[in-house]
């Protein structure tokens, strides 16, 4: 009997030793990955790094063509989801969109369609007849936010360039019922036209209730307490640019660990030397790729983040958070865990995708003042 007990103890100690060695090895692997990333030139990315990939378990939440997926927890216990949608039968959302479609869920698994809460064919506002020529009555990148101080929902969205007029801009809508389903009306700043000439607008509510409008990854302005307009001129966000600064999309801001985190969407490209970088637009003389080369070299639409002590900056060096999940947002669930949205950019690229133009979410981790996808 004592021999059996001794053998069991020995096996237990051996198993514990193997487990400890495995943990040590895993830590060394993580350290090696971080070291290899830090050794890359600023603006370059290791597109094969395991800790930067979308988790393999990530699947579309439901069958719906969508770009720029946005999810946020509302005051009523529902998660609300929206994004750029297209007219049924159209290949994409470049020429026309139906309006702002909204879904909701209690658990991030089962989703129900709330409706078209801002239908371009029914609303009595400038969006209904804005740049109708060539059917460019388009809405991109909507977000829905419950502003606690005003106890109602706001939607921020934008209309892109139109080849007939070259107009574009951001607008904010307010729910008159206090409910996510609306009805929605334009705020005072955009009662007759867009409130600015930029796209990819976003709202960020700080812990003290102050709301900021972040615009096209570069500008920020504080909103008035009643959300009727901006309360100050737009300011350029102080950032740490790359040597070859690329075109950046999809700005979004969150706060965690006492830091403000500015989230970008940037395309990576395979350079002639085999490395990958966020290369400058081909129109810029600093780009190492021509226009035709960029099309062939485009690899992944990435989530890139920088952090600061103020929403105005200065933001420190950017880091790649997730490969291929660009133009998304981060949000907390009911238990306080971080999640990320994605859609899978359908544009041709070198990155193999499990799905394209479909809404999806996956869990994130915040460690060492950085956000990365939680491994499966």
Buried (B, 14 or more C-beta within 10 A) or exposed (E): EEEEEEEEEEEEEEEEEEEEEEEEEEEEEEEEBBEEBEEBEBBBBBBEBEBBBBBEEBEBBBEBBBBBBBBBBBBEEBBBBBBBBBBEEBEBBBBBBBBBBBBBBEEBEEBEEBEBBBBBEEBEBBBBEBBEEEBBBBBBBBBBBBBEEBEBBBBBBBBBBBEEEEBBBBBBBBBEEBBBBBBBBBBBBBEEBBBBBBBBBBBBBEEEEBBBBBBBBBBBBBBBEEBBBBBEEBBEBEBEEBEBBBBBBBBBBBBBEEBBBBBBBBBBBBBEEEBBBBBBBBEEEEBBBEEEBBBEBBBBBBBBBBBBEEBBBEBBEBBBBBBBBBBBBBBBBEEEEBBBBBBBBBEEBBBEBBBEBBBBBBBBBBEEEBBBBEEE
